[in-house]
Amino acid sequence: MKIVVNPRPLAAEDVPVVDATPIASVREEISRARVAPARATVSSGDAAAISFLRQFRVLVGAARLYHKNHPRLMEILASAEQQLRVVLSLQSPLVFAVEHNGILLPRYDAKAGELLNDPRGELRTLAEELLRSGICSLLFTPQINVGELDLFAHEMSRVPRSATPGDTTSRMVWDKWIREHRVIGIRLNVPTERRDSLLLASLVSAVLAYDEAPQRSLHSRTKSAQPLANFEQMSATLRILTKLAPPRDPDTETSPEDVARRTHSVLSGGDRLAVSLAVYGVSIAKPREGETLEPYLERLVDALLLGFLKQEFEAGRTTALELTRLVIRLDQVRNEATNSGAIRFGAAQHDETRVAALCERFWNTLPARVKAKALRSSHAWCVPSAVVAKFLEPLALAAEKKKSEAAGREGRAVLLAFTRSLESEEGKVRRTVASGLAELGPQIERLWPHPSIADFGKGVVQALLVETSPGVAGLLSAVVESLARVALVKHEYAEFERILETLELSPHDDEHAHISTLVGRILNDEQWLYLVEEALANRPLNPVIPRLLRRCPDRLVDRIPLTKIFLRHVRCN
């Protein structure tokens, strides 16, 4: 039976209302993708896209089986259309690239190319159908309506299973089909990567070929170093780089010639030094293999920002304390330029994740002696904990393995300086230090306890006793518990006792109930049994252990018989 496709797109009122529950299924799919431990991590956007593709495959199959207005077909169509709306609300426009072994969502980053998760092989089957139909990519825009989706599914259902995958003739047929039916919400066989790569190459070439004589002479004097600039000039450079990006509207065709003309226009009208910075950035930040336009421009901006931050820091115009604020201001300028431009750097005033990553990259690029000076100052807390850990790791390793006194002394001085900021009146500073100490556990375990920083553990415990913020107190409690464990494992019983005695100085009221809970965790059954076994071991008794055991005489009486039986059993075996 021949199915005749209605040349007029269906209006919303032409589709009967049916009881379908697609949104719940999408939410369940997203939930499963988030919590399933045995599967690869799948984002909510990917999970929604996968759910739509599965439903679209069902829709194409139903179009082969049912008459045009069959209720079951209408139900599946409505469900597929609603699931598509869910995906478009997360990602618009929605682009799928079709491969011979599956379907992928092209990314605007360097890690593109991972196929969508397809444990049951449904997407692979759909990919084979699409390729047989002559479709290598799908693009859906918010303008799509249920009638266009219905038309597309029926046209797909008419393709014979013996069609040749990737047939050029069939691709031309699809172009004709879109024109004849005036489909505006679906685009087929739009290049997903090549066009962007070509535009990137054109943009880079146009920038490097910028041949205004005064600009070229200025740039030639600064080949080896980034041109000096102030905050306003760096801000102007960010705006220029934003304007260099062509529109990302999939319906707007941009040629390399358009890119060259746009680039020349932007550079001609920009501030000389700002343009010099842009040209310098392109000359040192070369595109990587397979890199597309947006990630390249982000990387270019980051490279220029890092150079500017290093310039300001070395010149003393910004300090460790002011660095993060400077990065936030620059990120705000980047976002303001983006709101009227084409690069999607972010929508908020500033991106905290990006600011943190840029600060970390900045500190990692500094020489060790510069980092050491900052880490021993009162602003040590301003250095990201990941950078502190990376700085301390070789020092701790040398002190532990090679018994290097100099390395150990340097590492412990950094730890002590970092911890002193717990005395700050600003809650943000104390939270940063407490969180950093929790992340520095492996390095602390190697460098502490030691007589040269006898006040380290005591300082952390005292900071916990006077802390008023529940969040910071929770972080410090975890740090103190870790310190107590380290002291016990290293047989530093005097340090273990000092921690307990300091904790016991806290008032016994409801506000300090968490301290009593912490003491209970430190002296749990496992730790207590360890102390009892140490007391009964066949070696000289550490004088601190009896004092520790006297804290809970009842538990000691209960444990001694069990411990004797256990030790006798061990000796017999």
C-alpha positions as CSV (number, residue, x, y, z in Angstrom):
1,M,0.0,0.0,0.0
2,K,1.4,3.4,-1.0
3,I,1.3,6.0,1.7
4,V,0.7,9.5,0.4
5,V,2.3,12.3,2.4
6,N,0.3,15.4,3.0
7,P,2.2,18.3,1.4
8,R,0.8,20.7,3.9
9,P,2.4,20.7,7.4
10,L,-0.1,19.6,10.1
11,A,-1.4,22.3,12.3
12,A,-1.5,21.7,16.1
13,E,-5.3,21.4,15.9
14,D,-5.1,18.6,13.3
15,V,-3.5,16.3,15.8
16,P,-5.9,14.6,18.3
17,V,-5.2,15.0,21.9
18,V,-4.1,11.7,23.5
19,D,-3.1,10.7,27.0
20,A,0.7,10.3,26.8
21,T,3.3,10.5,29.6
22,P,6.6,11.2,27.9
23,I,7.9,13.7,30.4
24,A,7.9,11.2,33.2
25,S,9.8,8.7,31.0
26,V,12.4,11.4,30.2
27,R,12.8,12.2,33.9
28,E,13.2,8.5,34.7
29,E,15.8,8.2,32.0
30,I,17.8,11.2,33.3
31,S,17.5,9.8,36.8
32,R,18.8,6.4,35.8
33,A,21.7,8.0,33.9
34,R,22.6,10.0,37.0
35,V,22.6,7.2,39.5
36,A,23.5,4.0,37.6
37,P,27.0,3.1,39.0
38,A,27.8,0.5,36.4
39,R,27.3,2.8,33.5
40,A,29.4,5.6,32.1
41,T,28.5,9.1,33.3
42,V,25.7,10.6,31.1
43,S,24.6,14.2,31.4
44,S,20.9,15.1,31.7
45,G,21.0,16.6,28.2
46,D,22.5,13.4,26.7
47,A,19.9,11.3,28.5
48,A,17.0,13.4,27.2
49,A,18.5,13.3,23.7
50,I,18.8,9.5,23.9
51,S,15.2,9.2,25.0
52,F,14.0,11.3,22.1
53,L,16.0,9.3,19.5
54,R,14.6,6.0,20.9
55,Q,11.1,7.4,20.6
56,F,11.7,8.8,17.1
57,R,12.9,5.3,16.1
58,V,9.6,3.9,17.4
59,L,7.7,6.6,15.5
60,V,9.3,5.7,12.2
61,G,8.4,2.0,12.8
62,A,4.8,3.0,13.7
63,A,4.6,5.1,10.5
64,R,5.3,1.9,8.5
65,L,2.6,-0.1,10.4
66,Y,-0.3,2.2,10.9
67,H,-2.6,4.4,8.8
68,K,-1.9,8.2,8.8
69,N,-4.4,9.1,11.6
70,H,-4.3,5.9,13.6
71,P,-4.7,6.7,17.3
72,R,-1.7,4.7,18.3
73,L,0.4,6.5,15.8
74,M,-0.9,9.9,17.0
75,E,0.0,8.9,20.6
76,I,3.6,8.0,19.6
77,L,3.9,11.2,17.6
78,A,2.7,13.4,20.5
79,S,5.1,11.6,22.8
80,A,8.1,12.1,20.4
81,E,7.2,15.7,19.9
82,Q,7.1,16.4,23.7
83,Q,10.4,14.6,24.3
84,L,12.0,16.7,21.5
85,R,10.7,19.8,23.3
86,V,12.5,18.6,26.5
87,V,15.8,18.3,24.6
88,L,15.4,21.6,22.9
89,S,14.9,23.3,26.3
90,L,18.3,22.0,27.3
91,Q,20.1,22.4,24.0
92,S,19.1,24.6,21.1
93,P,19.6,24.0,18.2
94,L,19.8,20.3,18.6
95,V,22.3,18.6,16.3
96,F,23.0,14.9,15.8
97,A,25.8,13.5,13.7
98,V,25.2,10.0,12.3
99,E,28.0,7.5,12.3
100,H,28.0,3.9,11.0
101,N,28.1,2.6,14.5
102,G,25.9,5.1,16.4
103,I,24.9,8.7,16.9
104,L,26.8,11.5,18.6
105,L,26.1,15.0,19.7
106,P,28.8,17.2,18.2
107,R,30.5,19.2,21.0
108,Y,32.1,22.6,20.9
109,D,35.2,21.3,22.7
110,A,38.3,19.3,22.0
111,K,36.8,16.0,23.4
112,A,34.1,15.7,20.7
113,G,33.4,12.3,19.1
114,E,32.0,10.1,21.8
115,L,28.9,8.2,20.7
116,L,25.7,8.5,22.8
117,N,25.3,5.7,25.3
118,D,23.5,2.8,23.5
119,P,23.6,-0.4,25.6
120,R,20.7,-2.0,23.7
121,G,21.8,-1.1,20.2
122,E,18.7,1.0,19.4
123,L,20.6,4.1,18.3
124,R,22.9,2.0,16.1
125,T,19.8,0.6,14.3
126,L,18.4,4.1,13.9
127,A,21.8,5.3,12.6
128,E,21.7,2.5,9.9
129,E,18.2,3.6,8.9
130,L,19.3,7.2,8.7
131,L,22.4,6.4,6.6
132,R,20.3,4.3,4.3
133,S,18.0,7.3,3.8
134,G,21.0,9.5,2.9
135,I,21.1,11.4,6.2
136,C,24.4,12.0,7.9
137,S,23.3,14.7,10.3
138,L,20.1,16.0,11.8
139,L,19.4,19.5,13.1
140,F,16.2,20.5,15.0
141,T,15.3,24.1,15.9
142,P,12.7,25.3,18.3
143,Q,10.6,26.3,15.3
144,I,9.7,22.7,14.6
145,N,6.1,21.7,14.9
146,V,4.4,18.3,15.3
147,G,3.3,18.3,11.7
148,E,6.9,18.6,10.4
149,L,8.0,15.7,12.7
150,D,5.1,13.6,11.4
151,L,6.1,14.4,7.8
152,F,9.7,13.5,8.4
153,A,8.8,10.2,10.1
154,H,6.6,9.2,7.2
155,E,9.1,10.1,4.6
156,M,11.7,8.1,6.5
157,S,9.3,5.1,6.6
158,R,9.1,5.1,2.8
159,V,12.8,4.6,2.2
160,P,13.5,1.0,1.1
161,R,15.7,-1.1,3.3
162,S,17.9,-1.8,0.3
163,A,18.9,1.8,-0.2
164,T,22.6,2.6,-0.4
165,P,24.0,4.3,2.8
166,G,25.2,7.9,2.1
167,D,23.9,8.0,-1.4
168,T,24.5,11.6,-2.8
169,T,21.3,11.4,-4.9
170,S,19.2,10.7,-1.8
171,R,20.8,13.7,0.0
172,M,19.6,15.9,-2.9
173,V,16.2,14.4,-2.6
174,W,16.0,15.5,1.0
175,D,17.0,19.0,0.1
176,K,14.1,19.0,-2.5
177,W,11.7,17.5,0.1
178,I,12.5,20.3,2.6
179,R,11.9,23.0,0.0
180,E,8.7,21.5,-1.3
181,H,7.1,21.0,2.1
182,R,8.5,24.3,3.5
183,V,10.0,22.6,6.5
184,I,11.7,25.2,8.7
185,G,12.3,23.3,12.0
186,I,14.5,20.5,10.5
187,R,17.8,20.7,8.6
188,L,19.4,17.6,7.1
189,N,23.0,16.9,6.2
190,V,24.3,20.1,7.7
191,P,28.1,19.8,8.2
192,T,28.7,19.5,12.0
193,E,32.5,20.1,12.2
194,R,34.1,20.9,8.8
195,R,32.3,24.2,8.4
196,D,33.5,25.4,11.9
197,S,37.0,24.2,11.3
198,L,37.1,26.1,7.9
199,L,35.9,29.3,9.6
200,L,38.5,28.9,12.3
201,A,41.3,28.6,9.7
202,S,40.0,31.6,7.9
203,L,39.8,33.7,11.1
204,V,43.3,32.8,12.1
205,S,44.7,33.5,8.7
206,A,42.8,36.9,8.5
207,V,44.1,38.0,11.9
208,L,47.7,37.0,11.1
209,A,47.5,38.7,7.7
210,Y,46.4,41.9,9.2
211,D,48.8,44.3,7.5
212,E,48.3,47.8,8.8
213,A,51.9,49.2,9.0
214,P,51.7,50.9,12.4
215,Q,50.1,47.8,14.0
216,R,52.7,45.5,12.4
217,S,55.6,47.6,13.7
218,L,54.2,47.6,17.2
219,H,53.7,43.9,17.1
220,S,57.2,43.2,15.8
221,R,58.7,44.8,18.8
222,T,56.9,42.4,21.1
223,K,57.4,39.1,19.5
224,S,58.9,37.4,22.6
225,A,56.6,39.0,25.3
226,Q,53.0,39.9,25.5
227,P,52.5,43.6,24.8
228,L,52.1,45.6,28.0
229,A,48.5,46.7,28.6
230,N,46.3,48.0,31.4
231,F,42.9,46.7,32.5
232,E,40.9,48.8,30.0
233,Q,43.1,47.7,27.1
234,M,42.7,44.0,28.1
235,S,39.0,44.6,28.3
236,A,39.0,46.0,24.8
237,T,40.9,43.0,23.6
238,L,38.2,40.7,25.0
239,R,35.5,42.6,23.2
240,I,37.5,42.4,19.9
241,L,37.9,38.7,20.2
242,T,34.2,38.3,20.8
243,K,33.4,40.3,17.7
244,L,35.7,38.2,15.6
245,A,33.5,35.1,16.0
246,P,30.9,34.8,13.2
247,P,27.3,34.2,14.1
248,R,26.4,30.6,15.2
249,D,23.0,30.7,13.7
250,P,22.7,27.5,11.7
251,D,20.5,29.2,9.1
252,T,23.2,31.9,8.5
253,E,25.8,30.8,6.0
254,T,29.2,32.3,6.6
255,S,32.0,32.0,4.0
256,P,35.7,32.4,4.6
257,E,35.5,35.6,2.6
258,D,32.9,37.0,5.0
259,V,35.2,36.0,7.9
260,A,38.1,37.9,6.4
261,R,36.1,41.0,5.7
262,R,34.6,40.9,9.2
263,T,38.0,40.5,10.8
264,H,39.5,43.4,8.9
265,S,36.6,45.6,9.9
266,V,36.9,44.7,13.6
267,L,40.7,45.1,13.7
268,S,40.6,48.4,11.7
269,G,38.2,50.0,14.2
270,G,39.8,48.7,17.4
271,D,42.3,50.2,19.9
272,R,45.8,49.8,18.6
273,L,47.2,48.1,21.7
274,A,44.1,45.9,22.0
275,V,44.4,44.8,18.4
276,S,48.1,44.2,19.0
277,L,47.2,41.9,21.9
278,A,44.7,40.0,19.8
279,V,47.2,39.5,16.9
280,Y,49.9,38.5,19.4
281,G,47.5,36.0,21.0
282,V,46.7,34.4,17.7
283,S,50.4,34.2,16.8
284,I,51.3,32.2,19.9
285,A,48.1,30.2,20.4
286,K,47.9,28.0,17.3
287,P,44.8,26.0,16.7
288,R,45.1,22.3,17.7
289,E,44.3,19.4,15.4
290,G,40.5,18.9,15.3
291,E,39.8,22.0,17.3
292,T,36.8,24.1,16.4
293,L,36.0,27.8,16.6
294,E,34.5,28.3,20.1
295,P,37.1,26.2,22.1
296,Y,39.9,27.9,20.3
297,L,38.6,31.4,21.1
298,E,38.1,30.4,24.7
299,R,41.7,29.0,24.9
300,L,43.0,32.2,23.2
301,V,41.3,34.4,25.7
302,D,42.6,32.3,28.6
303,A,46.2,32.5,27.2
304,L,46.0,36.3,27.0
305,L,44.4,36.6,30.5
306,L,47.1,34.4,32.0
307,G,49.8,36.6,30.4
308,F,48.1,39.7,31.7
309,L,47.8,38.3,35.2
310,K,51.4,37.3,35.3
311,Q,52.4,40.8,34.0
312,E,50.4,42.5,36.8
313,F,51.6,40.1,39.5
314,E,55.3,40.4,38.6
315,A,55.1,44.2,38.4
316,G,53.5,44.3,41.9
317,R,50.3,46.0,40.6
318,T,48.3,43.1,42.0
319,T,48.9,40.8,45.0
320,A,47.9,37.3,45.9
321,L,45.0,38.8,47.9
322,E,43.8,40.9,44.9
323,L,44.3,38.3,42.2
324,T,41.0,36.5,42.4
325,R,39.1,39.9,42.4
326,L,41.0,40.9,39.2
327,V,40.1,37.6,37.5
328,I,36.5,38.1,38.4
329,R,36.5,41.6,36.9
330,L,38.0,40.3,33.7
331,D,35.5,37.4,33.6
332,Q,32.6,39.9,34.0
333,V,34.0,41.9,31.0
334,R,34.1,38.6,29.0
335,N,30.5,37.9,29.9
336,E,29.3,41.4,29.1
337,A,31.0,41.2,25.7
338,T,29.4,37.7,25.1
339,N,25.9,39.0,25.8
340,S,26.1,41.0,22.6
341,G,28.4,38.7,20.7
342,A,28.5,35.1,19.5
343,I,30.8,33.2,21.9
344,R,28.9,31.5,24.7
345,F,31.4,32.1,27.5
346,G,28.6,32.3,30.1
347,A,25.5,34.0,31.1
348,A,26.1,35.0,34.8
349,Q,28.1,37.9,36.0
350,H,31.1,35.6,36.3
351,D,31.6,31.9,36.1
352,E,33.0,30.7,39.4
353,T,34.3,27.4,38.0
354,R,36.1,29.2,35.2
355,V,37.6,31.8,37.6
356,A,38.8,29.1,39.9
357,A,40.4,27.1,37.1
358,L,42.1,30.2,35.7
359,C,43.5,31.1,39.1
360,E,44.8,27.6,39.5
361,R,46.4,27.7,36.1
362,F,48.0,31.1,37.0
363,W,49.6,29.8,40.2
364,N,50.9,26.6,38.5
365,T,52.7,28.7,35.9
366,L,54.7,30.7,38.5
367,P,58.3,29.6,39.4
368,A,58.6,27.6,42.6
369,R,60.4,30.4,44.4
370,V,57.6,32.9,43.7
371,K,55.0,30.4,44.9
372,A,57.1,29.6,48.0
373,K,57.2,33.3,48.9
374,A,53.4,33.6,48.6
375,L,52.8,30.4,50.5
376,R,54.8,31.6,53.5
377,S,53.0,34.9,53.7
378,S,49.8,35.9,55.4
379,H,48.1,35.5,52.1
380,A,48.9,31.8,51.7
381,W,45.1,31.0,51.9
382,C,44.7,32.8,48.5
383,V,46.6,30.1,46.8
384,P,44.3,27.2,45.6
385,S,44.6,24.1,47.7
386,A,45.4,22.0,44.6
387,V,48.4,24.2,43.9
388,V,49.5,24.0,47.6
389,A,49.2,20.2,47.4
390,K,51.3,20.1,44.2
391,F,53.9,22.3,45.9
392,L,54.0,20.2,49.1
393,E,54.1,16.8,47.4
394,P,57.8,16.7,46.4
395,L,58.8,18.3,49.7
396,A,56.8,15.7,51.7
397,L,58.2,12.9,49.6
398,A,61.8,14.1,50.0
399,A,61.3,14.5,53.8
400,E,59.8,11.0,54.1
401,K,61.9,9.0,51.7
402,K,65.2,10.9,51.6
403,K,65.1,12.3,55.1
404,S,65.7,15.8,53.7
405,E,65.6,18.2,56.6
406,A,65.5,21.3,54.3
407,A,62.5,19.9,52.3
408,G,60.6,19.0,55.5
409,R,61.3,22.4,57.0
410,E,60.0,24.2,53.9
411,G,56.9,22.1,53.7
412,R,56.1,22.5,57.4
413,A,56.6,26.3,57.2
414,V,54.0,26.4,54.4
415,L,51.5,24.3,56.4
416,L,51.9,26.5,59.4
417,A,51.4,29.7,57.3
418,F,48.4,28.3,55.6
419,T,46.8,27.3,58.9
420,R,47.3,30.7,60.6
421,S,44.6,32.2,58.4
422,L,42.1,30.2,60.5
423,E,42.4,33.2,62.9
424,S,40.8,35.5,60.3
425,E,37.6,37.3,61.2
426,E,36.3,36.6,57.6
427,G,34.2,33.5,57.3
428,K,35.2,33.1,53.7
429,V,38.9,32.9,54.6
430,R,38.3,30.4,57.3
431,R,36.1,28.2,55.1
432,T,38.8,28.3,52.3
433,V,41.5,27.2,54.8
434,A,39.4,24.5,56.4
435,S,38.5,23.1,53.0
436,G,42.1,23.3,51.9
437,L,43.4,21.4,55.0
438,A,40.9,18.7,54.3
439,E,42.3,18.3,50.8
440,L,45.9,18.4,52.0
441,G,45.5,15.2,54.1
442,P,48.1,13.1,52.3
443,Q,50.7,15.8,52.6
444,I,49.9,16.6,56.2
445,E,50.3,12.9,57.1
446,R,53.9,12.9,55.8
447,L,55.0,16.2,57.4
448,W,53.2,16.1,60.7
449,P,53.6,15.7,63.7
450,H,57.0,17.3,64.1
451,P,58.5,19.5,66.9
452,S,59.1,22.4,64.5
453,I,55.3,22.9,64.1
454,A,54.1,21.8,67.5
455,D,51.4,24.5,67.4
456,F,49.9,23.2,64.1
457,G,47.5,20.6,65.5
458,K,46.7,22.7,68.6
459,G,45.9,25.6,66.3
460,V,43.5,23.6,64.2
461,V,41.7,22.3,67.3
462,Q,41.5,25.7,68.9
463,A,40.1,27.2,65.7
464,L,37.4,24.5,65.8
465,L,36.5,25.4,69.4
466,V,35.9,29.0,68.6
467,E,34.3,28.5,65.2
468,T,30.7,29.9,64.9
469,S,29.9,28.8,61.3
470,P,28.4,25.3,61.2
471,G,29.8,24.6,57.8
472,V,33.4,25.6,58.7
473,A,33.1,23.7,62.0
474,G,32.1,20.6,60.1
475,L,35.2,20.8,57.9
476,L,37.5,21.4,60.8
477,S,36.0,18.5,62.7
478,A,36.9,16.2,59.8
479,V,40.4,17.7,59.8
480,V,40.9,17.2,63.6
481,E,39.6,13.6,63.4
482,S,42.1,13.0,60.6
483,L,45.0,14.5,62.7
484,A,44.1,12.3,65.6
485,R,44.2,9.2,63.4
486,V,47.6,10.2,62.0
487,A,49.0,10.8,65.5
488,L,47.8,7.4,66.6
489,V,49.1,5.5,63.6
490,K,52.5,7.2,64.0
491,H,52.6,6.3,67.7
492,E,52.6,10.0,68.6
493,Y,50.6,9.5,71.7
494,A,51.5,12.8,73.3
495,E,50.1,14.6,70.2
496,F,47.0,12.4,70.4
497,E,46.5,13.2,74.0
498,R,47.1,17.0,73.4
499,I,44.3,17.0,70.8
500,L,41.9,15.3,73.3
501,E,42.8,17.6,76.1
502,T,42.3,20.7,73.9
503,L,38.9,19.4,72.8
504,E,37.8,18.8,76.4
505,L,38.4,22.5,77.1
506,S,35.2,23.3,75.2
507,P,32.1,24.3,77.2
508,H,29.6,21.4,77.8
509,D,26.6,23.1,76.3
510,D,24.3,22.6,73.3
511,E,26.4,24.9,71.1
512,H,29.4,22.6,71.5
513,A,27.6,19.3,71.3
514,H,29.5,18.5,68.1
515,I,32.7,18.5,70.1
516,S,31.5,15.7,72.3
517,T,30.5,13.8,69.3
518,L,33.9,14.3,67.8
519,V,35.6,13.0,70.9
520,G,33.4,10.0,70.7
521,R,34.5,9.3,67.1
522,I,38.2,9.8,68.0
523,L,37.9,7.3,70.9
524,N,35.7,4.8,69.1
525,D,36.0,1.1,69.7
526,E,38.6,0.5,67.0
527,Q,40.9,3.2,68.3
528,W,40.3,2.2,71.9
529,L,41.1,-1.5,71.2
530,Y,44.3,-0.3,69.4
531,L,45.4,1.5,72.6
532,V,44.6,-1.5,74.8
533,E,46.7,-3.8,72.5
534,E,49.6,-1.3,72.6
535,A,49.4,-1.3,76.4
536,L,49.6,-5.2,76.4
537,A,52.2,-5.5,73.8
538,N,55.6,-7.1,74.7
539,R,57.6,-3.8,74.6
540,P,58.3,-0.8,76.8
541,L,55.1,0.9,77.7
542,N,54.7,4.5,76.4
543,P,53.9,6.6,79.5
544,V,51.0,8.4,77.7
545,I,49.0,5.2,77.0
546,P,48.1,4.6,80.7
547,R,46.8,8.2,81.0
548,L,44.7,7.7,77.8
549,L,43.3,4.4,79.1
550,R,42.3,5.9,82.5
551,R,39.8,8.1,80.6
552,C,37.4,5.2,80.3
553,P,38.2,2.6,83.0
554,D,34.9,0.7,82.4
555,R,35.7,0.1,78.8
556,L,39.2,-0.9,79.8
557,V,37.9,-3.6,82.2
558,D,35.6,-4.9,79.4
559,R,38.3,-5.0,76.8
560,I,41.2,-6.6,78.7
561,P,39.7,-10.2,78.9
562,L,38.8,-10.1,75.2
563,T,42.2,-8.8,74.3
564,K,44.0,-11.5,76.3
565,I,42.0,-14.2,74.5
566,F,42.7,-12.6,71.2
567,L,46.5,-12.4,71.9
568,R,46.6,-16.0,73.2
569,H,44.9,-17.2,70.0
570,V,47.4,-15.3,67.8
571,R,50.4,-16.7,69.7
572,C,49.0,-20.3,69.4
573,N,48.5,-19.9,65.6
